[in-house]
Amino acid sequence: MRGYPLHRVLARGATFLAAARAAGRLLDLGRYPGLVAGAGAVQGEVYRLDDPQLLPVLDREEGYNFVRRRALVTLSDGRRARAWIYGYRGPRARAVPIPHGDYRRARPASP
């Protein structure tokens, strides 16, 4: 998301489209969030990749604990769209649930 460390990768060839939400639960993993299956909604952002070569770069940056999959998301204007999302599949022993599903609210971005 804008304002967070991995956004630098998106800045190389992606265009922000809208805020959105996806089904699932959100975990605070310390330096970053993790989306897992479950009841609830998670807030995020949708981007259009202007360069298709950016997708494997994002996969590498996300790392082996995250798996990319297609999901139905709801955009901020209420429309639905298909988008790639990264689900977390790593250890959860130290993960802290974020019940409201909004990482920006739980850990505001640094200016």
TIVOVEX-861231 format. One record per residue: residue number from 1; residue in three letters; x, y, z of N, C-alpha, C in turn. Coordinates in steps of 0.2 Angstrom, whole numbers. Example, Ala and Ser with C-alpha at 12.3 -4.5 7.8 and 13.67 -1.06 7.14 Angstrom:
<sites>
<site pos="1" code="ALA" n_px="66" n_py="-28" n_pz="39" ca_px="62" ca_py="-22" ca_pz="39" c_px="66" c_py="-16" c_pz="39"/>
<site pos="2" code="SER" n_px="64" n_py="-11" n_pz="35" ca_px="68" ca_py="-5" ca_pz="36" c_px="64" c_py="0" c_pz="39"/>
</sites>
This chain:
<sites>
<site pos="1" code="MET" n_px="4" n_py="-6" n_pz="0" ca_px="0" ca_py="0" ca_pz="0" c_px="4" c_py="6" c_pz="0"/>
<site pos="2" code="ARG" n_px="1" n_py="12" n_pz="-2" ca_px="5" ca_py="18" ca_pz="-2" c_px="7" c_py="20" c_pz="5"/>
<site pos="3" code="GLY" n_px="14" n_py="22" n_pz="5" ca_px="17" ca_py="24" ca_pz="11" c_px="20" c_py="18" c_pz="15"/>
<site pos="4" code="TYR" n_px="20" n_py="12" n_pz="13" ca_px="23" ca_py="7" ca_pz="16" c_px="29" c_py="4" c_pz="12"/>
<site pos="5" code="PRO" n_px="34" n_py="1" n_pz="15" ca_px="40" ca_py="-1" ca_pz="11" c_px="40" c_py="-4" c_pz="4"/>
<site pos="6" code="LEU" n_px="35" n_py="-9" n_pz="3" ca_px="35" ca_py="-13" ca_pz="-3" c_px="32" c_py="-9" c_pz="-8"/>
<site pos="7" code="HIS" n_px="29" n_py="-3" n_pz="-7" ca_px="26" ca_py="1" ca_pz="-12" c_px="31" c_py="3" c_pz="-17"/>
<site pos="8" code="ARG" n_px="37" n_py="4" n_pz="-15" ca_px="42" ca_py="6" ca_pz="-20" c_px="43" c_py="1" c_pz="-26"/>
<site pos="9" code="VAL" n_px="41" n_py="-5" n_pz="-25" ca_px="40" ca_py="-10" ca_pz="-31" c_px="35" c_py="-8" c_pz="-36"/>
<site pos="10" code="LEU" n_px="29" n_py="-6" n_pz="-33" ca_px="23" ca_py="-4" ca_pz="-37" c_px="25" c_py="3" c_pz="-40"/>
<site pos="11" code="ALA" n_px="29" n_py="7" n_pz="-37" ca_px="30" ca_py="13" ca_pz="-40" c_px="34" c_py="13" c_pz="-47"/>
<site pos="12" code="ARG" n_px="37" n_py="7" n_pz="-48" ca_px="41" ca_py="6" ca_pz="-54" c_px="37" c_py="4" c_pz="-60"/>
<site pos="13" code="GLY" n_px="30" n_py="3" n_pz="-60" ca_px="26" ca_py="1" ca_pz="-66" c_px="19" c_py="-1" c_pz="-64"/>
<site pos="14" code="ALA" n_px="16" n_py="3" n_pz="-59" ca_px="9" ca_py="1" ca_pz="-58" c_px="5" c_py="8" c_pz="-56"/>
<site pos="15" code="THR" n_px="-1" n_py="8" n_pz="-58" ca_px="-5" ca_py="13" ca_pz="-57" c_px="-11" c_py="12" c_pz="-52"/>
<site pos="16" code="PHE" n_px="-11" n_py="16" n_pz="-47" ca_px="-16" ca_py="15" ca_pz="-41" c_px="-23" c_py="16" c_pz="-45"/>
<site pos="17" code="LEU" n_px="-28" n_py="11" n_pz="-43" ca_px="-35" ca_py="12" ca_pz="-46" c_px="-40" c_py="14" c_pz="-40"/>
<site pos="18" code="ALA" n_px="-39" n_py="10" n_pz="-35" ca_px="-44" ca_py="12" ca_pz="-30" c_px="-43" c_py="8" c_pz="-23"/>
<site pos="19" code="ALA" n_px="-45" n_py="10" n_pz="-18" ca_px="-45" ca_py="7" ca_pz="-12" c_px="-50" c_py="1" c_pz="-13"/>
<site pos="20" code="ALA" n_px="-49" n_py="-4" n_pz="-9" ca_px="-54" ca_py="-10" ca_pz="-10" c_px="-54" c_py="-15" c_pz="-4"/>
<site pos="21" code="ARG" n_px="-58" n_py="-19" n_pz="-3" ca_px="-58" ca_py="-24" ca_pz="2" c_px="-59" c_py="-31" c_pz="-1"/>
<site pos="22" code="ALA" n_px="-56" n_py="-36" n_pz="3" ca_px="-57" ca_py="-43" ca_pz="1" c_px="-59" c_py="-47" c_pz="7"/>
<site pos="23" code="ALA" n_px="-62" n_py="-53" n_pz="6" ca_px="-64" ca_py="-57" ca_pz="11" c_px="-58" c_py="-60" c_pz="14"/>
<site pos="24" code="GLY" n_px="-58" n_py="-61" n_pz="21" ca_px="-53" ca_py="-64" ca_pz="25" c_px="-51" c_py="-61" c_pz="31"/>
<site pos="25" code="ARG" n_px="-46" n_py="-63" n_pz="35" ca_px="-44" ca_py="-60" ca_pz="41" c_px="-37" c_py="-57" c_pz="40"/>
<site pos="26" code="LEU" n_px="-36" n_py="-52" n_pz="44" ca_px="-29" ca_py="-49" ca_pz="43" c_px="-25" c_py="-50" c_pz="50"/>
<site pos="27" code="LEU" n_px="-19" n_py="-52" n_pz="49" ca_px="-14" ca_py="-53" ca_pz="54" c_px="-9" c_py="-48" c_pz="54"/>
<site pos="28" code="ASP" n_px="-7" n_py="-45" n_pz="60" ca_px="-1" ca_py="-41" ca_pz="61" c_px="5" c_py="-45" c_pz="62"/>
<site pos="29" code="LEU" n_px="10" n_py="-45" n_pz="57" ca_px="16" ca_py="-50" ca_pz="58" c_px="22" c_py="-46" c_pz="60"/>
<site pos="30" code="GLY" n_px="21" n_py="-40" n_pz="62" ca_px="27" ca_py="-36" ca_pz="64" c_px="28" c_py="-30" c_pz="59"/>
<site pos="31" code="ARG" n_px="32" n_py="-32" n_pz="54" ca_px="34" ca_py="-27" ca_pz="49" c_px="29" c_py="-27" c_pz="43"/>
<site pos="32" code="TYR" n_px="24" n_py="-31" n_pz="43" ca_px="20" ca_py="-31" ca_pz="38" c_px="14" c_py="-35" c_pz="40"/>
<site pos="33" code="PRO" n_px="8" n_py="-35" n_pz="36" ca_px="2" ca_py="-38" ca_pz="37" c_px="2" c_py="-45" c_pz="33"/>
<site pos="34" code="GLY" n_px="-3" n_py="-49" n_pz="35" ca_px="-4" ca_py="-56" ca_pz="32" c_px="-11" c_py="-57" c_pz="31"/>
<site pos="35" code="LEU" n_px="-14" n_py="-58" n_pz="25" ca_px="-21" ca_py="-60" ca_pz="24" c_px="-22" c_py="-68" c_pz="25"/>
<site pos="36" code="VAL" n_px="-26" n_py="-70" n_pz="29" ca_px="-28" ca_py="-77" ca_pz="29" c_px="-35" c_py="-78" c_pz="28"/>
<site pos="37" code="ALA" n_px="-37" n_py="-84" n_pz="27" ca_px="-44" ca_py="-86" ca_pz="26" c_px="-48" c_py="-85" c_pz="33"/>
<site pos="38" code="GLY" n_px="-54" n_py="-83" n_pz="32" ca_px="-58" ca_py="-82" ca_pz="38" c_px="-64" c_py="-77" c_pz="37"/>
<site pos="39" code="ALA" n_px="-68" n_py="-77" n_pz="42" ca_px="-74" ca_py="-72" ca_pz="41" c_px="-71" c_py="-65" c_pz="42"/>
<site pos="40" code="GLY" n_px="-74" n_py="-61" n_pz="38" ca_px="-72" ca_py="-54" ca_pz="39" c_px="-70" c_py="-51" c_pz="32"/>
<site pos="41" code="ALA" n_px="-67" n_py="-44" n_pz="33" ca_px="-65" ca_py="-41" ca_pz="27" c_px="-59" c_py="-37" c_pz="28"/>
<site pos="42" code="VAL" n_px="-54" n_py="-37" n_pz="23" ca_px="-48" ca_py="-34" ca_pz="24" c_px="-47" c_py="-28" c_pz="19"/>
<site pos="43" code="GLN" n_px="-45" n_py="-22" n_pz="22" ca_px="-44" ca_py="-17" ca_pz="17" c_px="-38" c_py="-17" c_pz="14"/>
<site pos="44" code="GLY" n_px="-38" n_py="-14" n_pz="8" ca_px="-32" ca_py="-14" ca_pz="4" c_px="-32" c_py="-9" c_pz="-2"/>
<site pos="45" code="GLU" n_px="-28" n_py="-10" n_pz="-7" ca_px="-28" ca_py="-6" ca_pz="-13" c_px="-27" c_py="-10" c_pz="-19"/>
<site pos="46" code="VAL" n_px="-30" n_py="-8" n_pz="-25" ca_px="-30" ca_py="-11" ca_pz="-31" c_px="-26" c_py="-7" c_pz="-36"/>
<site pos="47" code="TYR" n_px="-21" n_py="-10" n_pz="-39" ca_px="-17" ca_py="-7" ca_pz="-44" c_px="-17" c_py="-10" c_pz="-51"/>
<site pos="48" code="ARG" n_px="-16" n_py="-7" n_pz="-56" ca_px="-16" ca_py="-10" ca_pz="-63" c_px="-8" c_py="-10" c_pz="-64"/>
<site pos="49" code="LEU" n_px="-6" n_py="-16" n_pz="-66" ca_px="1" ca_py="-17" ca_pz="-68" c_px="2" c_py="-14" c_pz="-75"/>
<site pos="50" code="ASP" n_px="6" n_py="-9" n_pz="-76" ca_px="8" ca_py="-7" ca_pz="-82" c_px="13" c_py="-11" c_pz="-86"/>
<site pos="51" code="ASP" n_px="17" n_py="-14" n_pz="-82" ca_px="22" ca_py="-19" ca_pz="-85" c_px="21" c_py="-26" c_pz="-82"/>
<site pos="52" code="PRO" n_px="19" n_py="-31" n_pz="-87" ca_px="18" ca_py="-37" ca_pz="-85" c_px="24" c_py="-41" c_pz="-81"/>
<site pos="53" code="GLN" n_px="30" n_py="-38" n_pz="-83" ca_px="36" ca_py="-41" ca_pz="-79" c_px="36" c_py="-39" c_pz="-72"/>
<site pos="54" code="LEU" n_px="32" n_py="-35" n_pz="-70" ca_px="32" ca_py="-33" ca_pz="-63" c_px="29" c_py="-39" c_pz="-58"/>
<site pos="55" code="LEU" n_px="24" n_py="-43" n_pz="-61" ca_px="21" ca_py="-48" ca_pz="-57" c_px="26" c_py="-53" c_pz="-54"/>
<site pos="56" code="PRO" n_px="31" n_py="-56" n_pz="-57" ca_px="36" ca_py="-60" ca_pz="-54" c_px="41" c_py="-56" c_pz="-49"/>
<site pos="57" code="VAL" n_px="42" n_py="-50" n_pz="-50" ca_px="46" ca_py="-46" ca_pz="-46" c_px="42" c_py="-45" c_pz="-39"/>
<site pos="58" code="LEU" n_px="35" n_py="-44" n_pz="-40" ca_px="31" ca_py="-44" ca_pz="-34" c_px="31" c_py="-50" c_pz="-30"/>
<site pos="59" code="ASP" n_px="31" n_py="-56" n_pz="-34" ca_px="31" ca_py="-62" ca_pz="-30" c_px="37" c_py="-63" c_pz="-26"/>
<site pos="60" code="ARG" n_px="43" n_py="-61" n_pz="-29" ca_px="49" ca_py="-62" ca_pz="-26" c_px="49" c_py="-58" c_pz="-19"/>
<site pos="61" code="GLU" n_px="47" n_py="-51" n_pz="-20" ca_px="47" ca_py="-47" ca_pz="-15" c_px="43" c_py="-49" c_pz="-9"/>
<site pos="62" code="GLU" n_px="37" n_py="-52" n_pz="-11" ca_px="32" ca_py="-54" ca_pz="-5" c_px="35" c_py="-60" c_pz="-2"/>
<site pos="63" code="GLY" n_px="39" n_py="-64" n_pz="-5" ca_px="43" ca_py="-70" ca_pz="-2" c_px="39" c_py="-76" c_pz="-1"/>
<site pos="64" code="TYR" n_px="42" n_py="-81" n_pz="1" ca_px="40" ca_py="-88" ca_pz="1" c_px="34" c_py="-89" c_pz="6"/>
<site pos="65" code="ASN" n_px="33" n_py="-85" n_pz="11" ca_px="27" ca_py="-86" ca_pz="15" c_px="20" c_py="-83" c_pz="12"/>
<site pos="66" code="PHE" n_px="21" n_py="-80" n_pz="6" ca_px="15" ca_py="-78" ca_pz="3" c_px="14" c_py="-81" c_pz="-3"/>
<site pos="67" code="VAL" n_px="7" n_py="-82" n_pz="-5" ca_px="5" ca_py="-85" ca_pz="-11" c_px="0" c_py="-81" c_pz="-15"/>
<site pos="68" code="ARG" n_px="2" n_py="-80" n_pz="-21" ca_px="-3" ca_py="-75" ca_pz="-25" c_px="-8" c_py="-80" c_pz="-28"/>
<site pos="69" code="ARG" n_px="-15" n_py="-77" n_pz="-28" ca_px="-20" ca_py="-80" ca_pz="-30" c_px="-25" c_py="-75" c_pz="-33"/>
<site pos="70" code="ARG" n_px="-30" n_py="-77" n_pz="-37" ca_px="-35" ca_py="-72" ca_pz="-39" c_px="-41" c_py="-72" c_pz="-34"/>
<site pos="71" code="ALA" n_px="-44" n_py="-66" n_pz="-33" ca_px="-49" ca_py="-66" ca_pz="-28" c_px="-54" c_py="-60" c_pz="-31"/>
<site pos="72" code="LEU" n_px="-60" n_py="-61" n_pz="-29" ca_px="-65" ca_py="-56" ca_pz="-30" c_px="-64" c_py="-50" c_pz="-25"/>
<site pos="73" code="VAL" n_px="-64" n_py="-44" n_pz="-27" ca_px="-63" ca_py="-38" ca_pz="-22" c_px="-69" c_py="-33" c_pz="-23"/>
<site pos="74" code="THR" n_px="-70" n_py="-30" n_pz="-18" ca_px="-75" ca_py="-24" ca_pz="-19" c_px="-72" c_py="-18" c_pz="-18"/>
<site pos="75" code="LEU" n_px="-72" n_py="-14" n_pz="-24" ca_px="-69" ca_py="-7" ca_pz="-24" c_px="-73" c_py="-2" c_pz="-20"/>
<site pos="76" code="SER" n_px="-69" n_py="3" n_pz="-19" ca_px="-72" ca_py="8" ca_pz="-14" c_px="-79" c_py="11" c_pz="-17"/>
<site pos="77" code="ASP" n_px="-80" n_py="11" n_pz="-23" ca_px="-86" ca_py="13" ca_pz="-26" c_px="-92" c_py="8" c_pz="-26"/>
<site pos="78" code="GLY" n_px="-90" n_py="2" n_pz="-23" ca_px="-95" ca_py="-3" ca_pz="-23" c_px="-95" c_py="-8" c_pz="-29"/>
<site pos="79" code="ARG" n_px="-91" n_py="-7" n_pz="-34" ca_px="-91" ca_py="-11" ca_pz="-40" c_px="-86" c_py="-17" c_pz="-37"/>
<site pos="80" code="ARG" n_px="-87" n_py="-23" n_pz="-41" ca_px="-83" ca_py="-29" ca_pz="-39" c_px="-78" c_py="-30" c_pz="-45"/>
<site pos="81" code="ALA" n_px="-72" n_py="-33" n_pz="-43" ca_px="-67" ca_py="-34" ca_pz="-48" c_px="-63" c_py="-40" c_pz="-46"/>
<site pos="82" code="ARG" n_px="-60" n_py="-43" n_pz="-51" ca_px="-55" ca_py="-49" ca_pz="-50" c_px="-48" c_py="-46" c_pz="-49"/>
<site pos="83" code="ALA" n_px="-45" n_py="-48" n_pz="-44" ca_px="-38" ca_py="-45" ca_pz="-43" c_px="-34" c_py="-50" c_pz="-40"/>
<site pos="84" code="TRP" n_px="-27" n_py="-50" n_pz="-41" ca_px="-22" ca_py="-54" ca_pz="-38" c_px="-22" c_py="-52" c_pz="-31"/>
<site pos="85" code="ILE" n_px="-21" n_py="-56" n_pz="-26" ca_px="-20" ca_py="-55" ca_pz="-19" c_px="-15" c_py="-60" c_pz="-16"/>
<site pos="86" code="TYR" n_px="-11" n_py="-58" n_pz="-11" ca_px="-6" ca_py="-62" ca_pz="-8" c_px="-9" c_py="-64" c_pz="-1"/>
<site pos="87" code="GLY" n_px="-10" n_py="-71" n_pz="-1" ca_px="-12" ca_py="-74" ca_pz="5" c_px="-6" c_py="-76" c_pz="9"/>
<site pos="88" code="TYR" n_px="-6" n_py="-76" n_pz="16" ca_px="-1" ca_py="-78" ca_pz="20" c_px="-1" c_py="-85" c_pz="22"/>
<site pos="89" code="ARG" n_px="4" n_py="-89" n_pz="22" ca_px="4" ca_py="-96" ca_pz="23" c_px="10" c_py="-98" c_pz="28"/>
<site pos="90" code="GLY" n_px="13" n_py="-93" n_pz="31" ca_px="18" ca_py="-94" ca_pz="36" c_px="16" c_py="-95" c_pz="43"/>
<site pos="91" code="PRO" n_px="21" n_py="-95" n_pz="47" ca_px="20" ca_py="-96" ca_pz="54" c_px="16" c_py="-91" c_pz="57"/>
<site pos="92" code="ARG" n_px="11" n_py="-93" n_pz="62" ca_px="7" ca_py="-88" ca_pz="65" c_px="8" c_py="-87" c_pz="73"/>
<site pos="93" code="ALA" n_px="13" n_py="-90" n_pz="75" ca_px="14" ca_py="-90" ca_pz="83" c_px="14" c_py="-83" c_pz="86"/>
<site pos="94" code="ARG" n_px="17" n_py="-79" n_pz="82" ca_px="18" ca_py="-72" ca_pz="85" c_px="13" c_py="-67" c_pz="82"/>
<site pos="95" code="ALA" n_px="9" n_py="-69" n_pz="77" ca_px="4" ca_py="-65" ca_pz="73" c_px="-1" c_py="-62" c_pz="78"/>
<site pos="96" code="VAL" n_px="-3" n_py="-56" n_pz="77" ca_px="-8" ca_py="-53" ca_pz="81" c_px="-14" c_py="-51" c_pz="76"/>
<site pos="97" code="PRO" n_px="-20" n_py="-54" n_pz="78" ca_px="-26" ca_py="-52" ca_pz="74" c_px="-27" c_py="-45" c_pz="74"/>
<site pos="98" code="ILE" n_px="-29" n_py="-43" n_pz="68" ca_px="-32" ca_py="-36" ca_pz="67" c_px="-39" c_py="-36" c_pz="65"/>
<site pos="99" code="PRO" n_px="-43" n_py="-36" n_pz="70" ca_px="-51" ca_py="-38" ca_pz="70" c_px="-54" c_py="-33" c_pz="64"/>
<site pos="100" code="HIS" n_px="-52" n_py="-27" n_pz="64" ca_px="-56" ca_py="-23" ca_pz="59" c_px="-53" c_py="-23" c_pz="52"/>
<site pos="101" code="GLY" n_px="-48" n_py="-27" n_pz="51" ca_px="-45" ca_py="-28" ca_pz="44" c_px="-42" c_py="-23" c_pz="41"/>
<site pos="102" code="ASP" n_px="-40" n_py="-17" n_pz="45" ca_px="-37" ca_py="-12" ca_pz="41" c_px="-30" c_py="-10" c_pz="44"/>
<site pos="103" code="TYR" n_px="-25" n_py="-13" n_pz="40" ca_px="-18" ca_py="-12" ca_pz="43" c_px="-16" c_py="-5" c_pz="43"/>
<site pos="104" code="ARG" n_px="-18" n_py="0" n_pz="39" ca_px="-16" ca_py="7" ca_pz="40" c_px="-19" c_py="10" c_pz="46"/>
<site pos="105" code="ARG" n_px="-25" n_py="7" n_pz="48" ca_px="-27" ca_py="10" ca_pz="55" c_px="-23" c_py="7" c_pz="61"/>
<site pos="106" code="ALA" n_px="-21" n_py="1" n_pz="60" ca_px="-17" ca_py="-3" ca_pz="65" c_px="-10" c_py="0" c_pz="66"/>
<site pos="107" code="ARG" n_px="-7" n_py="1" n_pz="60" ca_px="0" ca_py="3" ca_pz="60" c_px="0" c_py="9" c_pz="54"/>
<site pos="108" code="PRO" n_px="-1" n_py="15" n_pz="56" ca_px="-1" ca_py="20" ca_pz="51" c_px="6" c_py="21" c_pz="48"/>
<site pos="109" code="ALA" n_px="6" n_py="22" n_pz="41" ca_px="12" ca_py="23" ca_pz="37" c_px="16" c_py="29" c_pz="40"/>
<site pos="110" code="SER" n_px="23" n_py="28" n_pz="39" ca_px="27" ca_py="34" ca_pz="41" c_px="27" c_py="39" c_pz="36"/>
<site pos="111" code="PRO" n_px="27" n_py="45" n_pz="38" ca_px="26" ca_py="51" ca_pz="33" c_px="32" c_py="51" c_pz="28"/>
</sites>
